[in-house]
Amino acid sequence: MPARSKYLSSGWSRFSKILAIVFGAYAATATLHIALAKNVANDTPVLLTSTYSSFLIWIGFMIMVFMIKKVWKAWSILLAIIAISSLLIFMQ
């Protein structure tokens, strides 16, 4: 029995979700780590451990985007994280 069409997402919605999973989550992770490194007095440990923690946080953001039903909500959360992290980077 095939799936009902009301439960399936459109092609553009699926494409946008994939872009949010790959590029949006990566950009949010990168800006979050850069903001943390800029606002800590000794940034060497943050930069050294970011290779491991960035992968875990990126996977967490991917799962978050996958769990959200509406694509625009996922993009708005990721863009808010990017905007807040960017403000923290450039404020100092």
Steps between C-alpha positions, in 0.01 A plus 500: 500500500658832398533791738237770503604812315406730790782348707765543232705817465552681174824490306599856587426447867716187505780679312488795742511264798807326357669837450412596858636171630831523317587868460287675764601263777866528400489881495325509839760265647793695359375842616416358843855370546661818369287710735599278791868523409485880466332549838726273708827631637708197399366390163753223427309222685176607335655483155663163571184337632280658234605232252316242708221706649410667170424163345273406790320836498461483121338157534274644772391783272439250219274295723320815616430605140386149411255491793339837420205463263499849347808599303465871571513433875823305460655774288388769745657317796827446313510859375430630851792296635722631221390860559551489877840333461603753236402786730712347775792469259490856375407671829840436653 
